[in-house]
Amino acid sequence: MPQSVRGRLLHLASEAGVKAIFAGHYHRNAGGWYTDPSGHKLEVITTTAIGCQINSSREPDADPLELSGMGDFVIDETRSGLRQVDVTEEAVSHKFITVAEMMDRYANLE
């Protein structure tokens, strides 16, 4: 999607009072903030896949948003995981939890 279209969609979401946009399956965690002209901030959060992770390329001219930015593949319970999102009337908060953390936290559920 062209950057101009993405920018317009972010602006429309921001004007509508959206606080956060969540996306996934990028095989890496990523994110950032969009600030509209009035100063309203909108967080954009991309969560990795729960399985295979893709490291960033170490090549100097690699673009992390293109195929040239892809490095090696990793399957590791200390890097794979999911994002827990808590939504209240006051705020949206989130944190990434690895498979290893979930196994430690919920091991007694067996």
Secondary structure, DSSP 8 states (H G I E B T S, - for coil): --HHHHHHHHHHHHHTT--EEEEE-SSS-EEEEEE-TT--EEEEEEE--SS-EEEE---TT--TTSGGGEEEEE--TTT-EEEEEEE-SS-EEEEEEEHHHHHHHHGGG-
